[in-house]
Amino acid sequence: MTRIEPGSTIGIMGGGQLGRMLALAAAQLGYKCHIFCPEENCPAGQVSDKLTIAEYDDETALEKFANAVDVVTYEFENIPATTAKFIADRKTLRPGVKALEITQDRLSEKNFLNDSGVETAPYLAFQTADDLEIAFKEIGRPSVAKTRRFGYDGKGQVMIKSRSDKDKVIGITNETPAILEGFVNFDREISVVVARNASSDVAAFPVGENVHTNHILDTTTVPANIREIVEAKAKVIAAQVANALDYVGVLAVEMFVKDDTGDVIVNEIAPRVHNSGHWTIEGAKTSQFEQHIRAICDLPLGSPEALGKVVMKNLLGEDILDADKYLTDASASYHHYGKSDPRPGRKMGHVTWVEANN
């Protein structure tokens, strides 16, 4: 049987804020959560039934963890693939290893998307300065160099607009495997958060329009300011990606809307609940976190319908110190992730405003 009944224990690999919100949603549905994380006092561990503090290559701890839970999921995509395989050999892992392996490598991700009939920016792999010269002649400029692994929130990326920018790339990528992408002239950035359960049912949330500051998500607004045909196409693409991965859980697909045609191309995919889906906690009939729990336990998926116009804003670093501004705002829903060190750029919480439909 694929269904995991309430009362069971869900294992979550990773202890950050996404795991925290997953655990809260799981409790609402009658599940217990067991967190596996290398860090003490992690946000997810603060609200969960059990916490295992161990490194991801600690097979003794992983074995004990797998034996203590009924299904396993992960809250971020940098869990080592070897760890995911170890768990999958012992317990049902949702999403599976395939999604993790593909999305951990930007080249594999781009190849997968193109092979699935999904458009991306043009790209070529490179590692050395000679490789980069060949890629540069093919892709041209402006273009963006990105390390193939461990890049997020703008890390491991450099925009190439001139010869001097290009000369900096090898220093930044440090001759690790990388890709060069053609720059997309886009009108706006959007994302679709989509769920697929073990019975292959699919449900997509309304498209969110994202604004980034210094490469980190600042706000997500729903509904996005796009034409209906663009919204429909974006949702179809997200479902196409989820089905091609044989995915189980919530998946986010980030896209660019071209300014000349209104067409969309995919930037990247995230095999997990996503920052741009936080608006769903107060702003949709079913939150992305509850939807993920429903999906991995093979429960019926909830309605993804938005409850009105919604704006979600990230609270980064010392933004969290302005809590009273949001707590005294009757229209705001304030979330603190339980982190104690408000470093610059660190995601400390978020705020959501919902203007209900009449």
Buried (B, 14 or more C-beta within 10 A) or exposed (E): EEEBEEEBBBBBBBBBBBBBBBBBBBBEEEBBBBBBBBEEEBBBBBBBBBBBBBEBEBEEBBEEBBEBBBBBBBBBBBBBBEBBBBBBEBBBBBBBBBBBBBBBBBBBBBBBBBEBEBEBBBBBBBBEEEBBEEBBEEBEBBBBBBBBBEBBBEEBBBEBEEEEBBEEBBEBBEEEBBBBBBBBEBBBBBBBBBBBBBEEBBBBBBBBBBEEEEEBBEBBBBBBEBEEEBBEBBBEBBBBBBBBBEBBBBBBBBBBBBEEEEEBBBBBBBBBBBBBBBBBBBBBEBBBBBBBBBBBBBBEBBEBEBBBBBBBBBBBBEBBEEBEEBEEEEEBBBBBBBBEEBEEBBBBBBBBBBEEEE
